[in-house]
């Protein structure tokens, strides 16, 4: 994944590279999950590779100034990928690079999908009432080298995972 810095300053390049490296595992986990969903729907390997590369680059660029390892919940809504009767624009952009329009993509992916890509954790929910499942989780250390994904599904759909709320997720209950 390669990201261009917005300025010519050496510090900007170094900051951009460091931020991209910090979010790489989280982005890879999310992209792999979506790729596996598309593979299960019959998308060819060559298309999947192009889609994955495009989506990874788009996510890295979008999250560049919205990645806060010291405050992982900050910016979570901005980093969320969402399909809910509307296609997420980044998914649509990546799909056009493999010749799929938004309507075709709607037929291939769940009609309601929420994917949270946060520092140290990637989780998803299919349907409004579905369980939240964790795809990737790491301890918030200085860097990620020892991080291991909870679920890795190189050729499967990757629909299994920890079925519990993400760390720091506040749950409200109402009783009558």
C-alpha positions, 0 to 999 in steps of 0.5 A: 500500500503506497500513499502520497504525502500532501506536502513536499516536506520531509516530515510530512512524508515521514508522518504519512508513512508512519500512519500508513504503517500503523493502520496497515493490519487493520485495513488488510483485515477489512479488505480481506473480509470484503474480498472473501465475501466477493469471492464467495459471490463468484468474483474472479481472482484477478478482479479480487486482487484489483479490488483489494489493492484499490480499496486498501489504497482508498482506505489508507488515503481516507484515514490518513488524518483520521487515525488516532491510536491514542484515542481509538474511538475518535473518528470511528464513524468516519472510518466506518464502511456502511451498506444500508440501502446505499452503497458506501462510496469507497466500495463503489469506487473500488468496484468500478476499477473491476468493472462492477457498478453499484447495482452489481455490487449490491447483489454481491454483498449483504444489503446491510453491512457495517464494518468498523475499522479502528486502531487495534480492532476491526469488527463487523455486523451484518443486518441491523440486529446482527451480532457484532463480530471481531475480525482483528484485535490487537493490544494497543502497544506502541506498534503492531508487530506482535498483533495477530488477527482473531480470524483469518480466512484466506479462502473462506468467507470469514464470517466467524469471529468473536461475537461480542461488542468491541473493546470500549463499546458502550452498551445501553440496556432498557428495561420496562 
